[in-house]
Amino acid sequence: MTESPPPTERWRAFAALIAGAAVIGLAPILARLTQTGPAAAGAWRLVFALPLLAAMNLRAEPGGSWRPHPAALLAGVMFSLDLGFWHYSLAYTSVANATVLTNLTPVVVTAVAWAVFRERPAPAFLAAVALAVGGAVLMTAGKTGTPGGNPPLGDALALTTALWYAFYMLAIGRARASQATMRVMFWSTLTGVPLLFAAAIALGEEIIPRGSAGWAACVGLGLVHVAQLTWFGSG
């Protein structure tokens, strides 16, 4: 029988979860303050996260192969789509709607894992997912925050973001089976940089922040990205 972790460890894990959630809550606000286009904001987020992730890799695993796992590269593609769609949803709908709808990812992951990998979820987990979905519906029903220029489109983009993030999580899970977590996070982040910059250029976005406040927001997004990976182990 597997022993339960001691109470102190459980409280530390719970505190880390709360802290991580609080930090991640800053991401949509910072994305709107970058003074760039949506895809460019996502690219700068990854750019400023890369040096920290590289340093953390060197500290955690000084040796070992840096050769990327194919699933880590796929995860980078999925995360690029996730950031691009999410940031565009922030431009068209409210921050509340974009954030809540995007976080329906557990529903998608559970459904795919059940249908494709035959991983049947526990009844308690299904109950928790149902409760989360119910809360999401109640939150999006309220008219909170700036609605944006095209709420239906923004909401649709946010829902699609949940799909991309679900595929990202599944790819990360596959890559972790044969490569260290920090290596996977580094390569998935690096893969997204050229893809998001290419998307920003193709869409005619403003690439460079107009002032110091925009650059500060981009750096903040990078720190949020690293914190998110550190506390939750995924994007």
C-alpha positions as CSV (number, residue, x, y, z in Angstrom):
1,M,0.0,0.0,0.0
2,T,1.3,3.4,-0.9
3,E,1.9,5.7,2.1
4,S,0.2,9.0,2.2
5,P,2.6,12.0,2.3
6,P,3.0,13.7,5.7
7,P,0.7,16.6,6.5
8,T,3.5,19.1,6.2
9,E,4.2,18.0,2.6
10,R,0.5,18.1,1.7
11,W,0.3,21.7,3.1
12,R,3.3,22.7,1.1
13,A,1.9,21.3,-2.0
14,F,-1.4,23.0,-1.4
15,A,0.4,26.4,-0.8
16,A,2.4,25.9,-4.0
17,L,-0.9,25.3,-5.9
18,I,-2.5,28.4,-4.5
19,A,0.6,30.5,-5.2
20,G,0.8,29.1,-8.7
21,A,-2.8,29.9,-9.4
22,A,-2.4,33.4,-8.2
23,V,0.7,34.0,-10.4
24,I,-1.0,32.5,-13.5
25,G,-3.9,34.8,-12.9
26,L,-1.6,37.7,-13.9
27,A,-1.0,36.3,-17.4
28,P,-4.1,37.6,-19.1
29,I,-3.6,41.1,-17.6
30,L,0.1,41.2,-18.6
31,A,-0.8,40.0,-22.2
32,R,-3.0,43.0,-22.6
33,L,-0.3,45.4,-21.4
34,T,2.5,44.2,-23.8
35,Q,1.8,46.8,-26.4
36,T,2.2,44.2,-29.1
37,G,0.0,41.9,-31.1
38,P,-1.5,38.8,-29.5
39,A,0.8,36.2,-31.1
40,A,3.9,38.5,-30.6
41,A,3.0,38.7,-26.8
42,G,3.1,34.9,-26.7
43,A,6.5,34.9,-28.5
44,W,8.0,37.4,-26.1
45,R,6.6,35.4,-23.1
46,L,8.6,32.4,-24.3
47,V,11.7,34.4,-25.2
48,F,12.1,35.8,-21.7
49,A,11.4,32.4,-20.1
50,L,14.1,30.6,-22.1
51,P,17.2,31.8,-20.2
52,L,15.7,30.9,-16.8
53,L,14.6,27.5,-18.1
54,A,18.1,26.9,-19.5
55,A,19.7,27.8,-16.2
56,M,17.3,25.6,-14.3
57,N,18.2,22.7,-16.7
58,L,21.9,23.2,-16.1
59,R,21.4,23.3,-12.4
60,A,19.1,20.3,-12.2
61,E,20.9,18.1,-14.7
62,P,24.4,19.4,-15.6
63,G,25.0,16.4,-17.8
64,G,22.8,14.3,-20.0
65,S,21.6,14.7,-23.5
66,W,20.0,17.9,-24.7
67,R,18.6,16.1,-27.8
68,P,14.8,16.9,-27.9
69,H,12.2,14.2,-27.7
70,P,9.8,14.4,-30.7
71,A,6.9,14.7,-28.3
72,A,8.5,17.7,-26.7
73,L,8.6,19.4,-30.1
74,L,5.0,18.5,-30.8
75,A,4.1,19.9,-27.4
76,G,5.8,23.2,-28.4
77,V,3.6,23.3,-31.5
78,M,0.5,22.7,-29.5
79,F,1.5,25.3,-26.9
80,S,2.1,27.9,-29.7
81,L,-1.4,27.3,-30.9
82,D,-2.6,27.5,-27.3
83,L,-1.0,30.9,-26.7
84,G,-1.9,32.3,-30.0
85,F,-5.6,31.4,-29.8
86,W,-5.8,32.5,-26.1
87,H,-4.2,35.9,-26.6
88,Y,-6.5,36.6,-29.5
89,S,-9.5,35.5,-27.4
90,L,-8.3,38.2,-24.9
91,A,-8.5,40.8,-27.6
92,Y,-12.1,39.9,-28.5
93,T,-13.8,38.9,-25.2
94,S,-13.5,39.7,-21.5
95,V,-10.5,38.5,-19.5
96,A,-12.9,36.5,-17.3
97,N,-14.5,34.6,-20.2
98,A,-11.2,34.0,-21.9
99,T,-9.6,32.6,-18.7
100,V,-12.5,30.5,-17.5
101,L,-13.3,28.9,-20.9
102,T,-9.6,28.2,-21.6
103,N,-9.4,26.3,-18.2
104,L,-12.0,23.7,-19.4
105,T,-8.9,21.8,-20.5
106,P,-9.4,19.0,-17.9
107,V,-12.7,18.1,-19.5
108,V,-11.0,17.7,-22.9
109,V,-8.0,15.8,-21.4
110,T,-10.2,13.4,-19.5
111,A,-12.4,12.7,-22.6
112,V,-9.3,12.1,-24.8
113,A,-7.5,9.9,-22.3
114,W,-10.7,7.9,-21.7
115,A,-11.5,7.5,-25.4
116,V,-8.0,7.0,-26.9
117,F,-5.8,5.7,-24.0
118,R,-8.6,3.8,-22.2
119,E,-7.7,5.6,-18.9
120,R,-10.9,5.5,-17.0
121,P,-11.1,8.4,-14.6
122,A,-12.1,7.9,-11.0
123,P,-15.7,8.8,-10.0
124,A,-14.4,11.5,-7.6
125,F,-12.5,13.1,-10.4
126,L,-15.5,13.1,-12.7
127,A,-17.5,14.8,-9.9
128,A,-14.8,17.4,-9.5
129,V,-14.7,18.1,-13.2
130,A,-18.5,18.4,-13.3
131,L,-18.3,20.9,-10.4
132,A,-15.6,22.9,-12.2
133,V,-17.7,23.0,-15.4
134,G,-20.7,24.2,-13.5
135,G,-18.6,26.9,-11.9
136,A,-17.3,28.0,-15.3
137,V,-20.8,28.2,-16.7
138,L,-21.8,30.5,-13.8
139,M,-18.8,32.7,-14.1
140,T,-19.1,33.2,-17.9
141,A,-22.8,33.9,-17.5
142,G,-22.0,37.0,-15.5
143,K,-21.3,40.2,-17.4
144,T,-17.9,40.9,-15.8
145,G,-15.0,42.8,-17.2
146,T,-14.5,44.6,-20.5
147,P,-16.5,42.6,-23.1
148,G,-14.1,43.1,-26.0
149,G,-14.9,43.8,-29.7
150,N,-16.4,40.5,-30.6
151,P,-17.4,38.3,-27.6
152,P,-18.8,35.3,-29.5
153,L,-15.6,35.0,-31.5
154,G,-13.4,35.5,-28.4
155,D,-15.4,32.9,-26.5
156,A,-15.0,30.4,-29.5
157,L,-11.2,31.1,-29.6
158,A,-11.0,30.5,-25.8
159,L,-12.8,27.2,-26.1
160,T,-10.5,26.2,-28.9
161,T,-7.5,27.1,-26.7
162,A,-8.7,24.5,-24.2
163,L,-8.4,21.9,-27.0
164,W,-4.8,22.9,-27.9
165,Y,-3.8,23.0,-24.3
166,A,-5.2,19.5,-23.8
167,F,-3.1,18.2,-26.7
168,Y,-0.1,20.0,-25.2
169,M,-0.6,18.2,-21.9
170,L,-0.9,14.8,-23.6
171,A,2.2,15.4,-25.6
172,I,4.1,16.5,-22.5
173,G,3.0,13.4,-20.8
174,R,4.4,11.2,-23.6
175,A,7.7,13.1,-23.7
176,R,8.2,12.8,-19.9
177,A,8.2,9.1,-20.2
178,S,11.7,9.1,-21.7
179,Q,13.1,12.6,-20.9
180,A,13.5,14.7,-17.8
181,T,10.8,17.2,-17.2
182,M,12.9,20.3,-17.3
183,R,14.4,19.2,-20.7
184,V,10.9,18.7,-22.1
185,M,9.8,22.2,-20.8
186,F,12.9,23.8,-22.4
187,W,12.4,22.3,-25.8
188,S,8.6,22.8,-25.9
189,T,9.2,26.5,-25.0
190,L,12.0,27.0,-27.6
191,T,9.9,25.4,-30.3
192,G,7.1,27.9,-29.8
193,V,9.3,31.0,-30.3
194,P,9.8,31.0,-34.1
195,L,6.2,29.7,-34.7
196,L,4.6,32.6,-32.7
197,F,6.9,35.2,-34.3
198,A,6.1,33.8,-37.7
199,A,2.4,34.0,-37.0
200,A,2.7,37.5,-35.7
201,I,4.5,38.6,-38.9
202,A,2.0,36.8,-41.1
203,L,-0.9,38.5,-39.3
204,G,0.6,41.9,-39.6
205,E,0.9,42.4,-35.8
206,E,3.0,45.0,-34.0
207,I,6.0,43.0,-32.9
208,I,8.1,45.4,-30.7
209,P,6.6,46.9,-27.5
210,R,6.2,50.7,-27.8
211,G,7.7,51.5,-24.4
212,S,9.2,50.3,-21.2
213,A,5.8,49.4,-19.8
214,G,5.3,47.0,-22.7
215,W,8.7,45.4,-22.2
216,A,8.1,45.1,-18.5
217,A,4.8,43.2,-19.3
218,C,6.7,40.9,-21.7
219,V,9.3,40.1,-19.0
220,G,6.5,39.5,-16.5
221,L,4.9,37.0,-18.9
222,G,8.2,35.2,-19.1
223,L,8.4,35.0,-15.3
224,V,4.8,33.8,-15.1
225,H,5.6,31.1,-17.7
226,V,8.5,29.8,-15.6
227,A,6.5,29.9,-12.4
228,Q,3.7,28.0,-14.1
229,L,6.0,25.2,-15.3
230,T,7.8,25.1,-11.9
231,W,4.6,24.8,-9.8
232,F,2.5,22.7,-12.1
233,G,5.0,21.0,-14.4
234,S,3.1,21.9,-17.5
235,G,2.2,25.1,-19.5
